[in-house]
């Protein structure tokens, strides 16, 4: 029996890996199917994994890691939250796959409520122990904003943990921002009026995205990683970053550069005018207690 269970576990881990690879292919092709409704082996694995995901959310087995965000003077002023799930058999599950399965099984709001509570609670701990200026950055999607209870849930978490609204930064990808309905944009505007800071993630140089800089919805832009990764080698990327930063400063935007891996890369981005830096030069995503220790060392320089 033990050997049979061992073989079954190994097969499940392999099936989840195949499902992940299939989902990544769909991501690249921007053609996401409903995995749990498929009648093939991928669908069978997706349904099994989705059932385990529901248990993991209910039992609060999901957890967050935090990647520091650092100003040019090397002081950490915040962190981005990243959700993680370590399945008992398949190991760490690809985060976008977690979100996709949560959407399909109507678990997204449960997952988001857990993430919001954990993230805002972590910000409260850091503000008490290290810096009252610390802010937390949380990724949201159009699906988040379509939830009628999202705003109320966020307000409730902020009040529960005693965090000012302006210390909570909400990241929405450029693609989601561009496809948002008027109702969603109205909700963003209302949340901004309360004090929440809104951030466009994966920001590029498309005509439509530039129009958002003319609105008063967003406060922060996070540069598309494809621009920051090649900033040392690609003159065109440097020109695009320079243009975005210049325009952003004239409109009082903060510019964040992520995927910063070397000092040379950071120095170049800083010379182009970027305000905040995130990436492996400083730290990989880490647990809360590790972040507290890291911040004490980093900010105590």
SULQUIGI-V104166 format. One line per field, one symbol per residue. ss: DSSP state (a for helix, b for strand, c for the rest). psi: psi as a letter, one per 40 degrees, with the letter a starting at -180 (. if undefined). burial: # if it has 24 or more other C-alpha atoms within 12 Angstrom, else .. Layout:
# SULQUIGI-V104166
ss->???
psi->???
burial->???
This chain:
# SULQUIGI-V104166
ss->caaaaaaaaaaaaaaaaaaaaaaaaaaaccccccaaacccaaaaaaaaaaaaaaaaaaccccbbbbbbbbbccccbbbbbbbbbcbbcccbbccaaaaaaaaaacccaaaaaaaaaaaaaaaaaaaaaacccccbbbbbbcaaaaacccaaaaaaaaaaaacccaaabbbbbbaaaaacccaaaaaaaaaaaaaccbbbbbbbcccaaaaaaaccccccbbbbcaaaaacccccaaaaaaaaaaaaaaaacccbbbbcccccaaaaaaaaaccccbbccccccccbcaaaaaaaaaaaacc
psi->ddddddddddddddddddddddddddddefghihdeeieaddddddddddddddddddefeiiiihhihhideehheaihihiihhiddeahhhddddddddddefedddddddddddddddddddddddheehihhhhiiddddehdedddddddddddefhideehhhhhidddddeiidddddddddddddeihhhhifhafiddddddeeifdidihhihdddddfdddhddddddddddddddddefihhhhifheidddddddddeeidiihaeddiihiidddddddddddee.
burial->...........##.###.##.##.........####.....##.######.###.##....###########.##############..#..#############.#####################..#...##############..##.###.##..##############.###.....##.##..##...##########...##.##...################....######.##.##....#########...######.########.########..##.##......
